[in-house]
Amino acid sequence: MTVSKSLNKIYILTIFTVGNLSLQAESYSGHRLDDALYKEGGGRNVSVSKRIQEFDTEISKSISESGAKEKVSNNHWKVDLYSQAKFRSQKGGLSEDKESRYEALGAVEPELLWKNNSYIQPFVVLAPKIGAVQSQIVKNEKFTIYDFEGIAGISLPFVPGNTFLQTGRGFQRLDKYGLVFNSRMNFVELGVNYEWLGNAFGFSLLSGNYSSDTKTFTTSDYKEQRRNIWGGNLNFQKKKGMQAYGNLYYYRSQSNKQIPTYFDSFEPLESISYLGADLGTNIGDSDFYIELGGNSLQTYQNLYLPDSYQSITENKKALYTSYGKFGWKDSNWRFELAGLVQSKEGYYSLSGPLRIMGGDSSILLGWNTYSPRWNEFKPGLQMGGVFLNRAYSMFGISGWHTSLFLNSANIEIGRGYEGILHFTKKGLFSKSEDANFLLASVAYAYVLPREKVAYIIDEIQKDQDAREYLKFYFSLGFKF
């Protein structure tokens, strides 16, 4: 899809935001370290206007430290090296092919940034990625990851506020907890941020395409498996007094299927749209806060079945998901009561891991008990839980966190209960606590199946035995 066609396909987008906890459509380098956010409940609370903004802050600091008498170059360069390692292993269930499941991933991503402090402030981000994955769900698989991020952009000083235009391939997070999209895509994005009376206003328009079925970017993925997406958000942030945020968004995604032939006539043309919001506010000047969010998901499929016995070739569904949180925090403690509800017909996101109520480390969410892919349909998921986090120093070293998730969920196979224990260390081998992290977690789930099974003969039914699951999750992220 060319840039001009992408821009022509941009739909009106919306987002409404209040507070320093807001989030808008963004591309940021720290996505490689997002697992460290679980110590804060999983959501990303920092609003970033453009990928290069992190570099802008470092440039300003460097210029300030160099002194006014020294001549400062207009060209600025920076090279970072990111390294990721993840491992997750789960045991439990009844059938042999689900009793032992694991996945191991390792990747290295050097990132080059360049910016010119001219009138339009052009910038470029280049970040190739190479890694390897070994997994066993039903069968053992090994493959190599080849991917990259390449973003080019400019500021638009002739437009009021902080306005930028960027394009390329990069990470995008379209909502707070990954309920819509939380992965890489090829995109064109126009963003505007404006501050007035201590409040921040902004909107973003985005168009692009992505592949949700593979971890490797190849020519075939780009041509055959990609989906188009367009939409955006409108946001407002209140930064003085009572802190609050709000984020209203609309995104639409459509498969890249062309007019079908006889051989692929069973491939559906699918259209998906999300209309939703993320909202939050502190309660007065206290340390208590409330978060609310969710969206309505509309799906449409034209099954292309002219020769089929089926008389109905169109499939339309309206689904939804919503969440709520009530919490309290200070400098060392964080406590939350949370709930997540989905429609009876199910719900799914476009791509990426969920970041709420344990996310990747959860059994009832994440890599779950009944599906090899976390974001497939989960009919009627209802989940409630408690989150507790404690920050402390050990052996004179700060940056340690111990977190506990206690969740109860009504999932497809029955009623489940789980506990997740996290140990997180920030600032490994670095003075910056946000640069590196180690996360180690263990989760235990106890599930009471809903359906009965035959005993001796079909006419005699009995309850199924309870199912127990154990999951280990390790995540390591470095920025050198």
C-alpha positions as CSV (number, residue, x, y, z in Angstrom):
1,M,0.0,0.0,0.0
2,T,1.6,3.3,-1.1
3,V,1.8,6.4,1.1
4,S,-0.8,8.2,-1.0
5,K,-3.2,5.3,-0.8
6,S,-2.7,5.0,2.9
7,L,-3.5,8.7,3.5
8,N,-6.6,8.4,1.3
9,K,-7.8,5.5,3.5
10,I,-7.4,7.4,6.8
11,Y,-10.8,7.5,8.5
12,I,-11.7,10.1,11.1
13,L,-10.2,9.2,14.4
14,T,-11.0,10.1,17.9
15,I,-9.5,10.2,21.4
16,F,-10.4,12.0,24.5
17,T,-7.7,12.1,27.3
18,V,-7.4,13.6,30.8
19,G,-4.1,13.5,32.9
20,N,-0.5,12.4,33.0
21,L,-1.6,8.7,32.8
22,S,-2.9,9.0,29.2
23,L,-2.0,7.1,26.1
24,Q,-2.4,7.8,22.5
25,A,-1.3,6.0,19.3
26,E,2.4,5.9,19.6
27,S,5.7,4.4,18.5
28,Y,8.3,4.2,21.2
29,S,11.6,2.4,21.7
30,G,10.7,1.2,25.2
31,H,8.2,-1.4,23.9
32,R,11.0,-3.9,24.2
33,L,11.0,-3.4,27.9
34,D,7.2,-3.4,28.4
35,D,7.2,-6.5,30.5
36,A,8.6,-4.3,33.3
37,L,5.2,-2.6,33.4
38,Y,3.6,-5.5,35.2
39,K,4.9,-4.1,38.5
40,E,2.5,-1.2,37.8
41,G,-0.4,-3.5,36.8
42,G,0.6,-3.8,33.1
43,G,-0.8,-0.6,31.5
44,R,1.5,2.0,29.9
45,N,0.8,5.3,31.4
46,V,3.3,7.5,29.6
47,S,2.0,9.5,26.6
48,V,4.6,9.8,23.8
49,S,4.0,12.1,20.8
50,K,6.6,10.6,18.5
51,R,9.3,8.0,18.6
52,I,12.1,10.6,18.5
53,Q,10.8,12.4,21.6
54,E,13.0,10.3,23.9
55,F,16.0,11.4,21.8
56,D,14.9,15.0,21.9
57,T,15.1,15.0,25.7
58,E,18.7,13.6,25.6
59,I,19.7,16.2,23.0
60,S,18.4,19.1,25.1
61,K,20.2,17.8,28.2
62,S,23.4,17.4,26.3
63,I,23.2,20.9,24.9
64,S,22.5,22.3,28.4
65,E,25.5,20.5,29.9
66,S,27.8,21.5,27.1
67,G,27.4,25.2,27.9
68,A,26.2,28.2,25.8
69,K,29.7,29.1,24.7
70,E,30.3,25.9,22.8
71,K,29.0,25.5,19.2
72,V,26.3,22.8,19.0
73,S,26.0,20.7,15.8
74,N,22.6,20.6,14.1
75,N,23.0,16.8,13.4
76,H,22.6,14.4,16.3
77,W,23.2,10.7,16.3
78,K,22.6,7.9,18.8
79,V,23.0,4.2,18.8
80,D,21.3,1.9,21.4
81,L,21.4,-1.9,21.6
82,Y,18.4,-3.7,22.9
83,S,18.4,-7.4,23.8
84,Q,15.4,-9.5,24.8
85,A,15.0,-13.0,26.2
86,K,11.7,-14.7,27.2
87,F,10.7,-18.1,28.3
88,R,7.3,-19.5,29.3
89,S,6.4,-23.0,30.3
90,Q,3.0,-24.4,31.2
91,K,1.9,-27.8,32.5
92,G,-1.6,-29.0,33.1
93,G,-4.8,-30.3,31.5
94,L,-6.2,-33.6,30.5
95,S,-4.9,-34.4,27.0
96,E,-1.3,-35.4,26.3
97,D,-0.8,-32.7,23.7
98,K,-1.6,-30.0,26.3
99,E,0.3,-31.3,29.3
100,S,3.6,-29.7,28.5
101,R,3.9,-26.4,26.5
102,Y,6.8,-24.0,26.3
103,E,8.2,-21.2,24.2
104,A,11.7,-19.7,24.3
105,L,12.6,-16.5,22.5
106,G,15.8,-14.5,22.2
107,A,16.4,-11.4,20.0
108,V,18.9,-8.6,19.5
109,E,17.9,-5.2,18.1
110,P,20.4,-2.4,17.5
111,E,18.7,1.0,17.1
112,L,20.2,4.0,15.2
113,L,18.6,7.4,15.7
114,W,19.4,10.6,13.7
115,K,17.9,14.1,14.0
116,N,18.6,17.4,12.4
117,N,17.7,20.6,14.4
118,S,16.6,22.5,11.3
119,Y,13.3,24.2,10.7
120,I,11.3,21.0,10.0
121,Q,13.5,18.8,12.3
122,P,13.7,15.6,10.2
123,F,14.5,12.4,12.0
124,V,15.2,8.7,11.2
125,V,15.0,5.6,13.3
126,L,16.5,2.3,12.0
127,A,16.3,-0.9,14.2
128,P,16.9,-4.3,12.6
129,K,15.8,-7.3,14.6
130,I,17.2,-10.9,14.5
131,G,16.2,-13.6,16.9
132,A,15.2,-17.2,17.4
133,V,12.1,-19.0,18.7
134,Q,11.7,-22.5,19.9
135,S,8.2,-23.6,21.0
136,Q,6.2,-26.7,21.7
137,I,2.4,-26.5,21.9
138,V,1.2,-29.6,20.0
139,K,4.5,-30.1,18.1
140,N,8.0,-28.8,18.4
141,E,8.9,-25.8,16.2
142,K,12.0,-23.8,15.6
143,F,12.4,-20.7,13.4
144,T,14.4,-17.5,13.1
145,I,13.0,-14.1,13.5
146,Y,13.9,-11.4,10.9
147,D,12.3,-8.1,11.4
148,F,13.1,-4.4,11.5
149,E,11.9,-1.0,12.5
150,G,12.5,1.9,10.1
151,I,10.8,5.2,10.8
152,A,11.4,8.6,9.1
153,G,9.6,11.8,10.2
154,I,9.5,15.5,10.3
155,S,8.1,18.2,12.6
156,L,5.6,20.6,11.1
157,P,6.4,24.0,12.6
158,F,3.9,25.9,10.5
159,V,1.1,24.0,12.3
160,P,0.1,25.2,15.9
161,G,1.4,23.0,18.7
162,N,3.9,20.1,18.5
163,T,3.0,18.6,15.2
164,F,4.8,15.7,13.4
165,L,4.4,13.4,10.5
166,Q,6.2,10.0,10.5
167,T,6.1,6.9,8.4
168,G,7.8,3.5,8.2
169,R,7.6,0.3,10.1
170,G,7.5,0.4,13.9
171,F,5.8,-0.5,17.1
172,Q,2.4,0.9,17.8
173,R,0.3,0.6,20.9
174,L,-3.2,1.8,20.1
175,D,-4.8,1.5,23.6
176,K,-3.7,1.2,27.2
177,Y,-3.9,-2.5,27.9
178,G,-3.5,-4.1,24.4
179,L,-7.2,-4.7,23.9
180,V,-6.9,-3.4,20.3
181,F,-3.3,-3.6,19.0
182,N,0.1,-3.9,20.6
183,S,2.6,-4.9,18.0
184,R,4.6,-3.7,14.9
185,M,3.0,-2.4,11.7
186,N,3.9,-0.4,8.6
187,F,2.3,2.9,9.1
188,V,1.8,6.6,8.2
189,E,0.9,8.8,11.2
190,L,0.1,12.4,11.7
191,G,0.1,13.6,15.3
192,V,-0.7,17.0,16.9
193,N,-0.1,17.9,20.6
194,Y,-0.9,21.2,22.1
195,E,-0.6,22.6,25.6
196,W,-2.9,25.3,27.0
197,L,-3.3,26.5,30.6
198,G,-1.3,23.5,31.9
199,N,-3.5,21.0,30.0
200,A,-2.4,18.9,27.0
201,F,-4.6,18.2,24.0
202,G,-3.8,16.0,21.1
203,F,-5.0,13.8,18.3
204,S,-3.4,11.3,16.0
205,L,-4.4,10.0,12.5
206,L,-2.9,6.6,11.5
207,S,-3.1,4.3,8.5
208,G,-1.0,1.2,7.9
209,N,-0.9,-2.6,7.5
210,Y,0.3,-5.5,9.6
211,S,0.4,-9.3,9.9
212,S,-1.0,-10.8,13.0
213,D,-0.2,-14.4,12.3
214,T,3.6,-14.5,12.2
215,K,6.5,-13.2,14.1
216,T,8.7,-12.9,11.0
217,F,8.5,-10.1,8.4
218,T,8.9,-11.6,4.9
219,T,7.7,-10.7,1.4
220,S,4.9,-13.3,1.5
221,D,3.7,-12.0,4.9
222,Y,3.5,-8.5,3.5
223,K,1.7,-9.5,0.3
224,E,-0.6,-12.3,1.4
225,Q,-1.1,-12.2,5.2
226,R,-1.3,-8.5,5.9
227,R,-4.4,-6.6,7.1
228,N,-5.0,-2.9,6.5
229,I,-5.8,-0.6,9.4
230,W,-6.8,3.1,9.7
231,G,-8.3,5.3,12.3
232,G,-6.9,7.3,15.2
233,N,-7.6,9.0,18.5
234,L,-8.3,12.3,20.3
235,N,-7.0,13.0,23.8
236,F,-6.9,15.5,26.6
237,Q,-4.7,15.5,29.7
238,K,-5.2,17.4,32.9
239,K,-1.8,18.0,34.5
240,K,-2.5,20.4,37.4
241,G,-4.6,19.7,40.5
242,M,-6.6,16.5,40.2
243,Q,-4.8,14.4,37.7
244,A,-6.9,12.7,35.1
245,Y,-6.9,11.3,31.6
246,G,-9.2,10.2,28.9
247,N,-8.6,8.5,25.5
248,L,-11.3,8.0,22.8
249,Y,-10.3,6.0,19.7
250,Y,-11.7,4.5,16.5
251,Y,-9.8,2.0,14.4
252,R,-10.9,-0.2,11.5
253,S,-9.1,-3.2,10.1
254,Q,-9.7,-5.1,6.9
255,S,-8.1,-8.2,5.4
256,N,-6.1,-7.7,2.2
257,K,-8.1,-10.3,0.3
258,Q,-8.7,-9.5,-3.4
259,I,-11.5,-10.7,-5.6
260,P,-11.4,-14.5,-5.0
261,T,-10.8,-17.2,-7.5
262,Y,-12.4,-20.7,-7.5
263,F,-9.5,-22.1,-5.5
264,D,-9.5,-19.6,-2.7
265,S,-13.2,-18.8,-2.6
266,F,-13.5,-20.0,1.0
267,E,-11.2,-17.3,2.2
268,P,-13.4,-14.6,3.9
269,L,-13.2,-10.9,3.4
270,E,-13.2,-9.6,6.9
271,S,-13.7,-6.1,8.3
272,I,-13.3,-5.3,12.0
273,S,-13.9,-1.9,13.8
274,Y,-13.2,-0.8,17.3
275,L,-14.7,2.2,19.0
276,G,-13.7,2.6,22.6
277,A,-12.1,4.6,25.4
278,D,-9.5,4.5,28.2
279,L,-10.4,6.9,31.1
280,G,-8.9,7.5,34.5
281,T,-8.6,10.0,37.3
282,N,-7.3,10.5,40.8
283,I,-9.9,11.0,43.5
284,G,-9.3,14.5,44.5
285,D,-5.8,15.1,45.8
286,S,-5.6,11.6,47.4
287,D,-3.6,8.6,46.3
288,F,-6.7,6.8,45.3
289,Y,-7.6,6.5,41.6
290,I,-10.2,5.0,39.2
291,E,-9.7,3.6,35.7
292,L,-12.5,2.7,33.3
293,G,-12.3,1.5,29.7
294,G,-13.4,-0.8,26.9
295,N,-14.7,-0.9,23.4
296,S,-17.3,-2.1,21.0
297,L,-16.1,-4.5,18.4
298,Q,-18.0,-4.9,15.1
299,T,-17.0,-7.7,12.8
300,Y,-18.2,-8.4,9.2
301,Q,-17.3,-11.4,7.0
302,N,-18.2,-12.1,3.4
303,L,-17.5,-15.8,3.1
304,Y,-17.4,-15.9,-0.7
305,L,-19.3,-19.1,-1.0
306,P,-21.2,-18.9,-4.3
307,D,-21.0,-22.7,-4.9
308,S,-21.6,-23.7,-1.3
309,Y,-24.8,-25.3,0.1
310,Q,-24.9,-22.5,2.6
311,S,-27.5,-19.9,1.7
312,I,-26.1,-17.2,4.0
313,T,-22.6,-16.0,3.0
314,E,-22.4,-12.9,5.3
315,N,-21.5,-13.1,9.0
316,K,-22.0,-10.0,11.3
317,K,-21.3,-9.8,15.0
318,A,-21.2,-7.1,17.6
319,L,-18.8,-7.9,20.5
320,Y,-17.5,-5.8,23.4
321,T,-15.0,-5.8,26.2
322,S,-14.7,-3.5,29.3
323,Y,-12.5,-3.2,32.3
324,G,-12.5,-1.2,35.6
325,K,-10.0,-0.6,38.3
326,F,-10.0,1.0,41.7
327,G,-6.6,1.5,43.2
328,W,-4.3,3.2,45.7
329,K,-0.6,3.8,45.5
330,D,2.3,5.6,47.2
331,S,6.1,5.6,46.7
332,N,6.4,1.9,47.8
333,W,3.0,0.3,47.6
334,R,0.3,-0.2,45.0
335,F,-3.0,-1.9,45.5
336,E,-5.8,-2.5,42.9
337,L,-9.2,-4.2,42.5
338,A,-9.8,-4.9,38.9
339,G,-12.4,-6.5,36.6
340,L,-12.6,-7.5,33.0
341,V,-15.8,-8.5,31.1
342,Q,-16.3,-9.7,27.6
343,S,-19.5,-10.4,25.6
344,K,-20.9,-13.9,25.6
345,E,-19.9,-14.3,21.9
346,G,-16.3,-13.6,22.8
347,Y,-13.8,-10.9,22.0
348,Y,-10.3,-10.7,20.4
349,S,-7.7,-8.1,19.6
350,L,-5.8,-7.5,16.4
351,S,-2.3,-8.4,17.5
352,G,-0.1,-8.5,20.6
353,P,-0.3,-9.6,24.2
354,L,-2.9,-8.3,26.7
355,R,-1.3,-6.2,29.5
356,I,-4.0,-6.4,32.1
357,M,-4.5,-8.6,35.2
358,G,-1.2,-10.5,34.7
359,G,-1.1,-10.5,30.9
360,D,1.5,-12.9,29.5
361,S,2.2,-14.4,32.9
362,S,-1.4,-15.3,33.5
363,I,-2.8,-18.8,32.8
364,L,-6.5,-17.7,32.6
365,L,-5.5,-14.9,30.2
366,G,-2.3,-15.0,28.2
367,W,-1.2,-18.4,26.9
368,N,-4.4,-20.0,28.2
369,T,-5.9,-23.3,29.1
370,Y,-7.8,-24.0,25.9
371,S,-6.2,-22.2,23.0
372,P,-2.6,-22.0,21.5
373,R,-3.2,-18.3,20.7
374,W,-4.1,-15.9,23.4
375,N,-6.2,-13.6,21.2
376,E,-8.6,-16.1,19.8
377,F,-12.2,-16.0,20.8
378,K,-12.9,-16.5,24.5
379,P,-16.6,-16.8,24.8
380,G,-18.0,-14.9,27.8
381,L,-14.8,-14.2,29.7
382,Q,-15.6,-12.6,33.1
383,M,-12.6,-11.9,35.3
384,G,-12.0,-10.2,38.6
385,G,-8.9,-9.9,40.7
386,V,-6.7,-8.2,43.2
387,F,-3.2,-6.8,42.5
388,L,-0.6,-5.9,45.2
389,N,2.9,-4.6,44.5
390,R,5.7,-3.7,47.0
391,A,8.9,-1.8,46.0
392,Y,11.9,-2.2,48.3
393,S,15.6,-2.3,48.7
394,M,17.6,-5.5,49.3
395,F,21.3,-5.7,50.2
396,G,21.5,-1.9,49.8
397,I,20.2,-2.1,46.2
398,S,17.0,-0.5,45.2
399,G,14.6,-1.3,42.3
400,W,13.2,-4.6,43.6
401,H,9.5,-5.3,43.3
402,T,7.4,-8.2,44.5
403,S,3.9,-8.4,43.0
404,L,0.9,-10.6,43.5
405,F,-2.1,-11.2,41.2
406,L,-5.1,-13.1,42.6
407,N,-7.7,-13.7,39.8
408,S,-11.0,-15.5,39.4
409,A,-12.4,-16.0,36.0
410,N,-15.4,-17.6,34.2
411,I,-13.7,-19.0,31.1
412,E,-14.8,-21.3,28.3
413,I,-14.2,-24.5,30.1
414,G,-15.4,-23.5,33.5
415,R,-14.6,-21.5,36.6
416,G,-10.9,-20.8,37.2
417,Y,-8.9,-19.4,40.1
418,E,-5.2,-18.4,39.9
419,G,-2.4,-16.8,41.8
420,I,0.6,-15.1,40.1
421,L,3.7,-14.2,42.0
422,H,6.1,-11.7,40.3
423,F,9.7,-10.8,41.2
424,T,11.0,-7.8,39.2
425,K,14.4,-6.1,39.4
426,K,14.8,-2.7,37.7
427,G,18.0,-1.2,36.6
428,L,20.2,-4.3,36.0
429,F,23.8,-3.3,35.4
430,S,22.7,0.3,34.7
431,K,22.2,3.5,36.6
432,S,18.9,4.1,34.8
433,E,16.1,2.0,36.4
434,D,14.1,2.2,33.2
435,A,16.7,0.8,30.9
436,N,16.9,-2.8,32.0
437,F,14.8,-5.3,34.0
438,L,14.4,-8.9,35.0
439,L,11.0,-10.5,35.6
440,A,10.5,-14.0,37.0
441,S,7.0,-15.2,37.8
442,V,5.1,-18.4,38.7
443,A,1.4,-18.9,38.3
444,Y,-0.9,-21.6,39.6
445,A,-4.5,-22.1,38.4
446,Y,-7.3,-24.4,39.6
447,V,-10.1,-24.8,37.1
448,L,-13.5,-26.5,37.7
449,P,-14.8,-27.7,34.4
450,R,-18.4,-26.7,33.6
451,E,-19.4,-29.7,31.4
452,K,-20.1,-33.2,32.7
453,V,-18.7,-36.4,31.2
454,A,-20.3,-39.8,30.6
455,Y,-19.7,-42.5,33.3
456,I,-19.8,-46.1,32.0
457,I,-22.8,-45.2,29.7
458,D,-23.9,-41.9,28.1
459,E,-27.0,-41.8,30.2
460,I,-25.0,-41.5,33.4
461,Q,-23.2,-38.2,33.8
462,K,-20.6,-37.1,36.4
463,D,-18.6,-33.9,37.1
464,Q,-15.2,-33.7,35.5
465,D,-12.1,-33.7,37.7
466,A,-10.7,-30.3,38.5
467,R,-7.8,-29.3,36.3
468,E,-4.6,-27.8,37.7
469,Y,-2.1,-25.7,35.8
470,L,1.4,-24.4,36.6
471,K,3.1,-21.8,34.5
472,F,6.6,-20.2,34.7
473,Y,7.4,-16.9,32.9
474,F,10.8,-15.3,32.6
475,S,11.5,-12.0,30.8
476,L,14.7,-10.1,30.5
477,G,15.3,-6.8,28.7
478,F,18.5,-4.8,28.2
479,K,19.2,-1.4,26.8
480,F,23.0,-0.9,26.4
